[in-house]
Amino acid sequence: MYFIDVQGTLISDEDKSPINGAIEFIDKLNIDKTPYMVVTNNTKNPSNEFYEFLKTSGFNFDFEKYLDPLMMLESRVEKDSVAAYGAEQFLETLQNMGYKFNYENPKTVLVAIKEDFTSEEFAQMIDFLLSGAKLVGMHETSIYAKNGKRYPGVGAVLKLLEFATSSKYDVVGKPSLAFYQEGLNALKKQKSDVNYNDVIMISDDVKGDLGGAKELGMKSIFVTSGKYRTSEEIVPFLEEHLKPDEVYADMADILKQMQ
């Protein structure tokens, strides 16, 4: 059984096209009736829109096999007083969901992905947190890859703010326990007797996605088709218990090993 990441794993960080072997991998799981969940940290597009994008890109799976942080946000963050930081698409999506922005005395500082955070934004976040606002990340991605460059991910920003203010933070998406539990509950609808140690997590985020999965007892497969060019950039520097169980170039490489 599988949890399968999207950005950098199924689709390219550069142009959002399917990565080599990704469509075929999903097709094989469907043919073999192997339970799986597509688990993405998408926050820019409404969940149904991003799902439809994946469908039109050639990925054949039902919405019941899809999970992203936006689908869990309303149960984790109150709507009435949020200082949100991230891409414009993310802010628009939040407003369409009914979230009320407050950049004076918010209850929650909500952080999503963005490549160009400013010093003023960090100063604002720090002031809010020191005044008692709660810190929440949409996910805990280590690195954000875009246009051939790599930026600090949401996880890195959360760590910065935690160090600056001693504020603990909560995470909505991967690799939070709540998110993975939601994914496991969905897997149980496909096969009832499922535990974390039955699941293999596939992702290009070896520190965020895979580290959290390993801590819950899942096996992990690291693909170097996204954030990292080679495993040598990151794997040797990980704690031993967080190192991936297997490393492949891309989904096509995994398919070869399954045949």
BATI-133577 format. One record per residue (C-alpha): residue number from 1; residue in three letters; x, y, z. Coordinates in Angstrom, 2 decimals. Each point is the difference from the previous one (the first is absolute). Example, Ala and Ser with C-alpha at 12.3 -4.5 7.8 and 13.67 -1.06 7.14 Angstrom:
BEGIN
@nr 1	rest ALA	px 12.30	py -4.50	pz 7.80
@nr 2	rest SER	px 1.37	py 3.44	pz -0.66
//
This chain:
BEGIN
@nr 1	rest MET	px 0.00	py 0.00	pz 0.00
@nr 2	rest TYR	px 1.21	py 3.48	pz -0.79
@nr 3	rest PHE	px -0.12	py 3.66	pz 0.90
@nr 4	rest ILE	px 1.23	py 1.86	pz -3.08
@nr 5	rest ASP	px 1.21	py 3.60	pz -0.05
@nr 6	rest VAL	px -0.77	py 2.21	pz -3.02
@nr 7	rest GLN	px 2.36	py 2.95	pz -0.60
@nr 8	rest GLY	px 3.43	py -1.30	pz -0.95
@nr 9	rest THR	px -1.28	py -3.58	pz 0.14
@nr 10	rest LEU	px -2.94	py -0.28	pz -2.41
@nr 11	rest ILE	px 0.33	py 3.40	pz -1.70
@nr 12	rest SER	px 2.99	py 2.18	pz -0.82
@nr 13	rest ASP	px 0.83	py 2.99	pz 2.18
@nr 14	rest GLU	px 0.98	py 1.88	pz -3.14
@nr 15	rest ASP	px -3.00	py -0.29	pz -2.32
@nr 16	rest LYS	px -2.50	py -2.21	pz 1.90
@nr 17	rest SER	px 0.18	py -2.69	pz -2.69
@nr 18	rest PRO	px -0.15	py -3.69	pz 1.02
@nr 19	rest ILE	px 3.36	py -1.39	pz 1.04
@nr 20	rest ASN	px 1.37	py -3.02	pz -1.85
@nr 21	rest GLY	px -1.97	py -3.11	pz 1.02
@nr 22	rest ALA	px -2.43	py 1.83	pz 2.32
@nr 23	rest ILE	px -3.21	py -0.58	pz -1.97
@nr 24	rest GLU	px 0.98	py -3.60	pz -0.66
@nr 25	rest PHE	px 0.68	py -0.57	pz 3.71
@nr 26	rest ILE	px -3.52	py 1.13	pz 0.94
@nr 27	rest ASP	px -1.43	py -2.11	pz -2.82
@nr 28	rest LYS	px 1.82	py -3.08	pz 1.31
@nr 29	rest LEU	px -1.35	py 0.53	pz 3.52
@nr 30	rest ASN	px -3.50	py 0.26	pz -1.47
@nr 31	rest ILE	px 0.42	py -3.20	pz -2.03
@nr 32	rest ASP	px 1.45	py -1.89	pz 2.97
@nr 33	rest LYS	px -2.70	py 1.43	pz 2.32
@nr 34	rest THR	px 2.73	py 1.19	pz 2.36
@nr 35	rest PRO	px -1.33	py 2.48	pz 2.59
@nr 36	rest TYR	px 1.61	py 3.45	pz -0.18
@nr 37	rest MET	px -0.52	py 3.67	pz 0.78
@nr 38	rest VAL	px 1.33	py 2.96	pz -1.95
@nr 39	rest VAL	px 1.12	py 2.33	pz 2.80
@nr 40	rest THR	px 1.13	py 3.46	pz -1.03
@nr 41	rest ASN	px 0.94	py 3.20	pz 1.79
@nr 42	rest ASN	px -1.84	py 2.05	pz -2.62
@nr 43	rest THR	px -1.21	py 3.28	pz 1.51
@nr 44	rest LYS	px -0.16	py 2.34	pz -3.00
@nr 45	rest ASN	px -3.04	py -1.46	pz -1.72
@nr 46	rest PRO	px -3.34	py -1.12	pz 1.46
@nr 47	rest SER	px 0.09	py -3.74	pz 0.59
@nr 48	rest ASN	px -2.53	py -0.89	pz -2.70
@nr 49	rest GLU	px 1.80	py 2.18	pz -2.56
@nr 50	rest PHE	px 3.39	py -1.56	pz 0.65
@nr 51	rest TYR	px -1.52	py -3.47	pz -0.10
@nr 52	rest GLU	px -1.60	py 0.81	pz -3.38
@nr 53	rest PHE	px 3.37	py 1.28	pz -1.23
@nr 54	rest LEU	px 1.57	py -3.34	pz 0.87
@nr 55	rest LYS	px -2.83	py -1.84	pz -1.75
@nr 56	rest THR	px 0.37	py 2.05	pz -3.18
@nr 57	rest SER	px 3.76	py -0.60	pz 0.18
@nr 58	rest GLY	px -0.66	py -3.73	pz -0.39
@nr 59	rest PHE	px -0.19	py -1.29	pz 3.58
@nr 60	rest ASN	px -2.95	py -2.37	pz 0.36
@nr 61	rest PHE	px -1.23	py -0.16	pz 3.60
@nr 62	rest ASP	px -3.12	py 0.95	pz 1.94
@nr 63	rest PHE	px -0.24	py 3.05	pz 2.24
@nr 64	rest GLU	px -0.39	py -2.37	pz 2.98
@nr 65	rest LYS	px 3.67	py -0.88	pz -0.52
@nr 66	rest TYR	px 1.12	py 3.64	pz 0.20
@nr 67	rest LEU	px 0.98	py 2.02	pz 3.09
@nr 68	rest ASP	px 1.51	py 3.46	pz 0.45
@nr 69	rest PRO	px 0.36	py 2.44	pz 2.96
@nr 70	rest LEU	px -2.86	py 2.24	pz -1.14
@nr 71	rest MET	px -2.39	py -2.91	pz 0.58
@nr 72	rest MET	px 1.02	py -0.03	pz 3.68
@nr 73	rest LEU	px 0.47	py 3.71	pz 0.63
@nr 74	rest GLU	px -3.48	py 0.86	pz 1.25
@nr 75	rest SER	px 0.26	py -2.58	pz 2.79
@nr 76	rest ARG	px 3.42	py 1.33	pz 1.08
@nr 77	rest VAL	px -0.15	py 3.80	pz -0.34
@nr 78	rest GLU	px -2.84	py 2.36	pz 0.91
@nr 79	rest LYS	px -1.11	py 2.32	pz -2.81
@nr 80	rest ASP	px -0.60	py 3.26	pz 1.83
@nr 81	rest SER	px 3.47	py 1.50	pz 0.57
@nr 82	rest VAL	px 2.94	py -1.19	pz -2.11
@nr 83	rest ALA	px 3.21	py 1.66	pz -1.16
@nr 84	rest ALA	px 0.80	py -2.12	pz -3.06
@nr 85	rest TYR	px 3.29	py -0.04	pz -1.90
@nr 86	rest GLY	px 0.62	py -1.77	pz -3.30
@nr 87	rest ALA	px -0.56	py 0.27	pz -3.74
@nr 88	rest GLU	px -2.83	py 2.17	pz -1.29
@nr 89	rest GLN	px -1.89	py -3.10	pz -1.18
@nr 90	rest PHE	px 0.09	py -1.37	pz 3.54
@nr 91	rest LEU	px -1.34	py 3.24	pz 1.47
@nr 92	rest GLU	px -2.81	py 0.08	pz -2.57
@nr 93	rest THR	px -0.89	py -3.61	pz 0.76
@nr 94	rest LEU	px -0.17	py 0.78	pz 3.73
@nr 95	rest GLN	px -2.32	py 2.94	pz -0.61
@nr 96	rest ASN	px -2.25	py -2.14	pz -2.16
@nr 97	rest MET	px -0.15	py -2.50	pz 2.87
@nr 98	rest GLY	px -1.26	py 2.76	pz 2.29
@nr 99	rest TYR	px 3.16	py 0.83	pz 1.94
@nr 100	rest LYS	px 0.14	py 3.54	pz 1.40
@nr 101	rest PHE	px 3.41	py 1.67	pz -0.17
@nr 102	rest ASN	px 1.22	py 2.02	pz 2.96
@nr 103	rest TYR	px 3.43	py 1.64	pz -0.17
@nr 104	rest GLU	px -0.34	py 1.98	pz 3.21
@nr 105	rest ASN	px -0.67	py -2.48	pz 2.82
@nr 106	rest PRO	px -0.59	py -3.45	pz -1.53
@nr 107	rest LYS	px -0.75	py -3.19	pz 1.90
@nr 108	rest THR	px 2.01	py -2.08	pz -2.48
@nr 109	rest VAL	px 3.06	py 0.53	pz -2.18
@nr 110	rest LEU	px -0.49	py -2.38	pz -2.94
@nr 111	rest VAL	px 3.00	py -0.73	pz -2.24
@nr 112	rest ALA	px -0.01	py -1.57	pz -3.46
@nr 113	rest ILE	px 2.56	py -0.23	pz -2.78
@nr 114	rest LYS	px 1.52	py 3.11	pz -1.56
@nr 115	rest GLU	px 3.36	py 0.61	pz -1.65
@nr 116	rest ASP	px 0.27	py 3.69	pz 0.85
@nr 117	rest PHE	px -0.80	py 0.55	pz 3.67
@nr 118	rest THR	px 1.13	py 3.48	pz 1.01
@nr 119	rest SER	px 1.74	py 1.22	pz 3.14
@nr 120	rest GLU	px -3.10	py 2.09	pz 0.73
@nr 121	rest GLU	px -2.19	py -3.11	pz -0.10
@nr 122	rest PHE	px 2.32	py -1.81	pz 2.41
@nr 123	rest ALA	px 0.01	py 3.01	pz 2.33
@nr 124	rest GLN	px -3.79	py 0.08	pz -0.08
@nr 125	rest MET	px -0.30	py -3.72	pz 0.72
@nr 126	rest ILE	px 2.44	py 0.26	pz 2.89
@nr 127	rest ASP	px -1.94	py 2.87	pz 1.57
@nr 128	rest PHE	px -3.27	py -1.92	pz -0.26
@nr 129	rest LEU	px 1.51	py -3.14	pz 1.52
@nr 130	rest LEU	px 1.59	py 1.92	pz 2.87
@nr 131	rest SER	px -3.43	py 1.52	pz 0.64
@nr 132	rest GLY	px -1.53	py -3.44	pz 0.43
@nr 133	rest ALA	px -1.15	py -1.09	pz -3.47
@nr 134	rest LYS	px 0.10	py -3.71	pz -0.80
@nr 135	rest LEU	px 2.46	py -1.17	pz -2.69
@nr 136	rest VAL	px -1.31	py -2.47	pz -2.60
@nr 137	rest GLY	px 1.66	py -1.28	pz -3.16
@nr 138	rest MET	px -2.02	py -1.36	pz -2.91
@nr 139	rest HIS	px 2.66	py -2.72	pz -0.20
@nr 140	rest GLU	px 3.62	py -0.55	pz 1.00
@nr 141	rest THR	px 1.77	py -0.29	pz -3.32
@nr 142	rest SER	px 3.76	py 0.38	pz 0.33
@nr 143	rest ILE	px 0.78	py 1.55	pz -3.40
@nr 144	rest TYR	px -2.15	py 1.74	pz -2.61
@nr 145	rest ALA	px 1.19	py -0.48	pz -3.58
@nr 146	rest LYS	px -1.09	py 2.39	pz -2.75
@nr 147	rest ASN	px 1.48	py 1.17	pz -3.30
@nr 148	rest GLY	px 3.20	py -1.94	pz 0.55
@nr 149	rest LYS	px 0.64	py 1.57	pz 3.41
@nr 150	rest ARG	px -0.45	py -1.34	pz 3.51
@nr 151	rest TYR	px -1.44	py 2.10	pz 2.80
@nr 152	rest PRO	px -0.61	py -0.64	pz 3.72
@nr 153	rest GLY	px -3.21	py -2.00	pz 0.34
@nr 154	rest VAL	px -2.78	py 0.65	pz 2.49
@nr 155	rest GLY	px 1.71	py -2.30	pz 2.50
@nr 156	rest ALA	px 3.16	py 2.13	pz -0.13
@nr 157	rest VAL	px -2.04	py 3.19	pz 0.52
@nr 158	rest LEU	px -1.81	py -1.58	pz 2.97
@nr 159	rest LYS	px 3.33	py -0.96	pz 1.56
@nr 160	rest LEU	px 1.27	py 3.57	pz -0.47
@nr 161	rest LEU	px -3.06	py 1.47	pz 1.71
@nr 162	rest GLU	px 0.12	py -2.60	pz 2.76
@nr 163	rest PHE	px 3.63	py 0.87	pz 0.73
@nr 164	rest ALA	px -0.68	py 3.74	pz -0.12
@nr 165	rest THR	px -3.04	py -0.02	pz 2.29
@nr 166	rest SER	px 0.04	py -3.35	pz 1.87
@nr 167	rest SER	px -3.50	py -0.57	pz -1.44
@nr 168	rest LYS	px -0.93	py -3.61	pz -0.61
@nr 169	rest TYR	px -1.80	py -0.68	pz -3.25
@nr 170	rest ASP	px -2.67	py -2.26	pz -1.40
@nr 171	rest VAL	px -0.01	py -1.52	pz -3.51
@nr 172	rest VAL	px -3.12	py -0.63	pz -2.09
@nr 173	rest GLY	px 1.41	py -2.10	pz -2.85
@nr 174	rest LYS	px 2.92	py -2.38	pz -0.30
@nr 175	rest PRO	px 1.68	py -1.25	pz 2.10
@nr 176	rest SER	px -2.42	py 0.67	pz 2.87
@nr 177	rest LEU	px -1.54	py -2.93	pz 1.84
@nr 178	rest ALA	px -3.50	py 1.38	pz -0.67
@nr 179	rest PHE	px 0.62	py 0.07	pz -3.76
@nr 180	rest TYR	px 1.48	py -3.48	pz -0.19
@nr 181	rest GLN	px -2.79	py -1.32	pz 2.21
@nr 182	rest GLU	px -2.55	py 1.46	pz -2.39
@nr 183	rest GLY	px 1.81	py -1.74	pz -2.84
@nr 184	rest LEU	px 0.07	py -3.28	pz 1.91
@nr 185	rest ASN	px -3.74	py 0.27	pz 0.71
@nr 186	rest ALA	px -0.59	py 0.42	pz -3.73
@nr 187	rest LEU	px 2.18	py -3.04	pz -0.74
@nr 188	rest LYS	px -2.13	py -2.03	pz 2.42
@nr 189	rest LYS	px -2.99	py 0.65	pz -2.24
@nr 190	rest GLN	px 1.91	py -1.84	pz -2.72
@nr 191	rest LYS	px 1.28	py -2.75	pz 2.32
@nr 192	rest SER	px -1.17	py -0.17	pz 3.59
@nr 193	rest ASP	px 2.99	py -1.55	pz 1.77
@nr 194	rest VAL	px 2.64	py 2.64	pz -0.75
@nr 195	rest ASN	px 2.67	py 1.36	pz 2.35
@nr 196	rest TYR	px 2.85	py 2.42	pz -0.57
@nr 197	rest ASN	px 2.50	py -2.84	pz -0.28
@nr 198	rest ASP	px -1.96	py -1.27	pz -3.03
@nr 199	rest VAL	px 0.52	py 3.29	pz -1.86
@nr 200	rest ILE	px 2.85	py 1.14	pz -2.24
@nr 201	rest MET	px 0.37	py 3.78	pz -0.36
@nr 202	rest ILE	px 1.50	py 1.23	pz -3.29
@nr 203	rest SER	px 1.25	py 3.59	pz -0.15
@nr 204	rest ASP	px 2.77	py 2.35	pz -1.12
@nr 205	rest ASP	px -0.03	py 1.70	pz 3.44
@nr 206	rest VAL	px 2.23	py -2.24	pz 2.05
@nr 207	rest LYS	px 0.07	py 2.25	pz 3.08
@nr 208	rest GLY	px -3.65	py 1.03	pz 0.16
@nr 209	rest ASP	px -2.27	py -2.65	pz -1.51
@nr 210	rest LEU	px 2.20	py -3.04	pz 0.43
@nr 211	rest GLY	px 1.44	py 0.87	pz 3.39
@nr 212	rest GLY	px -3.48	py 0.34	pz 1.48
@nr 213	rest ALA	px -1.10	py -3.21	pz -1.70
@nr 214	rest LYS	px 2.96	py -1.94	pz 1.39
@nr 215	rest GLU	px -0.74	py 1.20	pz 3.53
@nr 216	rest LEU	px -3.49	py -1.49	pz -0.30
@nr 217	rest GLY	px 1.33	py -3.36	pz -1.16
@nr 218	rest MET	px -0.46	py 0.33	pz -3.75
@nr 219	rest LYS	px 2.60	py -1.11	pz -2.51
@nr 220	rest SER	px 1.36	py 2.80	pz -2.17
@nr 221	rest ILE	px 1.09	py 0.36	pz -3.61
@nr 222	rest PHE	px 1.94	py 3.13	pz -0.95
@nr 223	rest VAL	px -0.12	py 1.15	pz -3.63
@nr 224	rest THR	px 2.55	py 2.50	pz -1.31
@nr 225	rest SER	px -2.32	py 1.39	pz -2.67
@nr 226	rest GLY	px -0.90	py 3.12	pz 1.99
@nr 227	rest LYS	px 1.70	py 2.04	pz 2.71
@nr 228	rest TYR	px 3.33	py -1.81	pz -0.01
@nr 229	rest ARG	px 2.18	py -0.79	pz -2.99
@nr 230	rest THR	px 1.67	py -2.98	pz 1.66
@nr 231	rest SER	px -0.45	py -1.89	pz 3.25
@nr 232	rest GLU	px 3.54	py 1.01	pz 0.98
@nr 233	rest GLU	px -1.17	py 3.58	pz 0.49
@nr 234	rest ILE	px -2.03	py -0.92	pz 3.05
@nr 235	rest VAL	px -0.15	py -3.69	pz 1.04
@nr 236	rest PRO	px 3.51	py -0.25	pz 1.56
@nr 237	rest PHE	px -0.88	py 2.87	pz 2.35
@nr 238	rest LEU	px -3.24	py -1.49	pz 1.34
@nr 239	rest GLU	px -0.29	py -1.78	pz 3.32
@nr 240	rest GLU	px 0.24	py -3.72	pz -0.57
@nr 241	rest HIS	px -3.61	py -0.77	pz 0.98
@nr 242	rest LEU	px -1.30	py 2.61	pz -2.48
@nr 243	rest LYS	px 1.93	py -1.18	pz -3.04
@nr 244	rest PRO	px -2.21	py -1.35	pz -2.81
@nr 245	rest ASP	px -0.36	py -3.72	pz -0.45
@nr 246	rest GLU	px 0.48	py 0.27	pz -3.76
@nr 247	rest VAL	px 1.12	py 2.67	pz -2.48
@nr 248	rest TYR	px -1.04	py 0.20	pz -3.66
@nr 249	rest ALA	px 0.42	py 2.54	pz -2.78
@nr 250	rest ASP	px -3.72	py 0.25	pz -0.76
@nr 251	rest MET	px -3.26	py -1.94	pz -0.15
@nr 252	rest ALA	px 1.11	py -1.84	pz -3.15
@nr 253	rest ASP	px 2.99	py -1.28	pz 1.93
@nr 254	rest ILE	px -2.32	py -1.33	pz 2.73
@nr 255	rest LEU	px -2.19	py -1.68	pz -2.64
@nr 256	rest LYS	px 3.01	py -1.86	pz -1.37
@nr 257	rest GLN	px 0.69	py -1.48	pz 3.43
@nr 258	rest MET	px -3.65	py -1.12	pz 0.32
@nr 259	rest GLN	px 0.08	py -1.99	pz -3.26
//
